[in-house]
Amino acid sequence: MVSPLVPLVAALLLLVVSWQVVVDGPLLGLDRWVKHGVTTAHHDLHSALLARAGHALADLGGTFPAIPALLAGGGLAAWRSRRAGAARWWLPLPVAALTAVLIPLLVVPAKAAFARPGPLGDPLVPGQWGWYPSGHTATATLSYGVAVLLLARTTGVRVARGLRAAAVLLAAGVGAGLVWSDFHWVLDVVASWCVAVLVLWALARRLPGPERTDAP
């Protein structure tokens, strides 16, 4: 059971960060400090391998492979629920599909409204979306998170814990890759994590209880 403090902290942090982005407040100094650290690390390490690793991690938050993983997770969860004889075995299918539709609805209007330039400093051209919040982070965290949330209802406790840990690591890896590659400010990533936490918490409360099975 997730503590009610988790969504509360996520909501407050999202509000504070969004306010600071609007007013160009002092909290954005964290973005500049992290970017300076990343730039220094790039200069000192000068590693093509790390650069490729950062891009590879960031790419895990793209529509492909994240959305196919979400839909596959929903399909597998539905199949396992049907095998277990659950009454509403089909429920993971629309949940996964609706999540795939929800992600751009949460991110795109916010990007257009905040119109925040990216860490490279290039001004936005007319009609271009901003960088805040991070679409790749939201896509990764919600896609892998919802897939795991659905699957975890049909597995044993130990497997469910492993799946949740994997989802957290993937979300963290995508965020780190985006910041390391100068694709996003760190607060862009933090905001999307907050949005995802709120959605996952709300969904977990709405889903029926776990349909545990000891099947592999």
TAJOZI-V675324 format. One line per field, one symbol per residue. phi: phi as a letter, one per 20 degrees, with the letter a starting at -180 (. if undefined). A space follows every 50 residues. Layout:
phi=???
//
This chain:
phi=.effffffffffffffffffffelffffffgffffffffffgffeldfff ffffffffffefgddffgfffffffffffffffenffdffggffffffff ffgfffefffgffflefeffnfffegnefeedefffffffffffffgfgf fffdcfffffffffffffffffffffffffemebfffffgffgfgfgfff fffffeffggdfbeff
//
